[in-house]
Amino acid sequence: MRSVLNRPCTKKAMVHSAVAFVFILSFISRIEAFPNGAPQSVCASMTPGHGVATQQSSSPFVTTTPNGEIALPGSPVQLELRPQNGDTAFRGYFVMAFDRTDDSKPIGTFQQTMDGKLIDCSGGMQNAVTHTNNNDKKSVKIEWTPV
């Protein structure tokens, strides 16, 4: 009597194994990561789309400006993205600016940064910025000019 473990592998058995493997893989959900920055498709929702639920709690990160809350048209504003506690690192970001009274259309333009790339959203030009790598970051400085 031959042992099942010593049974020779036939072509038919190999095909069945391959079909079973593909069938099993078909149940895996699609998960996307964007190590080189968010795609333009996130402009409308501003949702990363990494395959996990969006955060429902307060953000552990802050955006600060040395100028306070007032931005004058044509005058560049330095923004800094950083963790509130100073210890938490982040890997990606996607930033757009909106008028306080109308959050339907992004305003202003961003300037190219060392580790960021510009995106054209909602018919605008360079009105969003995202990361270019997924390295840990403790702080990111971005220049934005209101129009």
SVG drawing of the C-alpha trace seen along z (x, -y; Angstrom):
<svg xmlns="http://www.w3.org/2000/svg" viewBox="-20 -90 34 92">
<polyline fill="none" stroke="black" stroke-width="0.4" points="0.0,0.0 1.4,-3.4 1.4,-6.3 -0.6,-9.4 2.5,-11.5 4.6,-9.6 2.1,-9.7 3.6,-11.1 2.3,-14.5 0.4,-14.4 -0.3,-17.2 -4.0,-17.0 -3.2,-17.3 -0.9,-20.3 -3.6,-22.1 -6.2,-21.4 -3.8,-22.8 -3.1,-25.9 -6.9,-26.5 -7.5,-26.1 -4.8,-28.6 -6.2,-31.2 -9.7,-30.6 -8.5,-31.1 -6.7,-34.3 -9.9,-35.7 -11.3,-36.1 -8.6,-38.5 -9.8,-42.1 -8.1,-44.7 -5.9,-46.9 -4.0,-49.8 -1.0,-51.6 0.4,-54.8 4.0,-55.0 4.7,-57.7 1.8,-59.9 -1.9,-60.0 -3.5,-59.8 -5.6,-62.6 -8.7,-60.4 -8.6,-61.3 -9.2,-65.0 -13.0,-64.7 -13.2,-62.7 -9.8,-63.4 -10.0,-59.8 -6.7,-57.8 -8.2,-54.6 -5.8,-52.3 -8.4,-49.6 -9.1,-50.4 -11.9,-52.4 -11.4,-56.1 -10.4,-57.5 -13.4,-58.7 -11.5,-60.2 -9.6,-63.5 -6.5,-63.7 -3.2,-63.1 -1.6,-65.6 -1.8,-69.4 -1.2,-71.9 0.4,-75.1 1.2,-78.4 3.6,-81.0 1.2,-83.8 -1.7,-82.7 -5.1,-82.2 -5.0,-85.2 -3.7,-84.6 -3.5,-87.5 -3.9,-86.9 -0.6,-86.5 1.4,-86.2 3.0,-82.8 2.2,-81.0 4.4,-78.3 2.5,-75.3 3.9,-72.7 2.4,-69.2 3.4,-67.5 2.2,-65.2 0.6,-66.8 2.8,-64.9 6.0,-65.2 6.6,-61.4 4.3,-59.9 5.6,-59.5 3.5,-59.5 4.3,-58.3 2.0,-60.0 -0.1,-63.2 -2.5,-64.9 -3.2,-68.6 -5.7,-71.0 -6.8,-74.4 -10.4,-75.6 -12.2,-78.8 -13.8,-78.7 -17.2,-79.6 -17.0,-77.3 -15.4,-73.9 -16.5,-72.8 -13.6,-74.1 -9.9,-74.2 -8.2,-77.6 -4.7,-78.8 -1.6,-77.0 1.2,-75.0 4.9,-75.3 7.0,-72.2 8.7,-70.8 11.6,-68.5 9.6,-65.5 6.2,-66.4 4.5,-66.6 1.8,-68.9 -1.6,-67.7 -4.2,-69.6 -7.6,-69.1 -11.1,-70.2 -10.0,-72.1 -7.4,-74.1 -3.6,-74.1 -1.2,-72.9 -3.9,-73.2 -3.0,-70.0 0.2,-68.5 1.1,-64.9 4.1,-62.9 6.6,-61.3 7.8,-58.5 6.5,-56.5 9.4,-57.1 8.6,-58.0 8.1,-61.7 8.0,-63.8 7.3,-67.1 6.7,-68.4 6.9,-72.0 4.8,-73.2 4.4,-76.6 0.9,-77.6 -0.1,-80.9 -3.7,-82.1 -5.3,-83.7"/>
</svg>
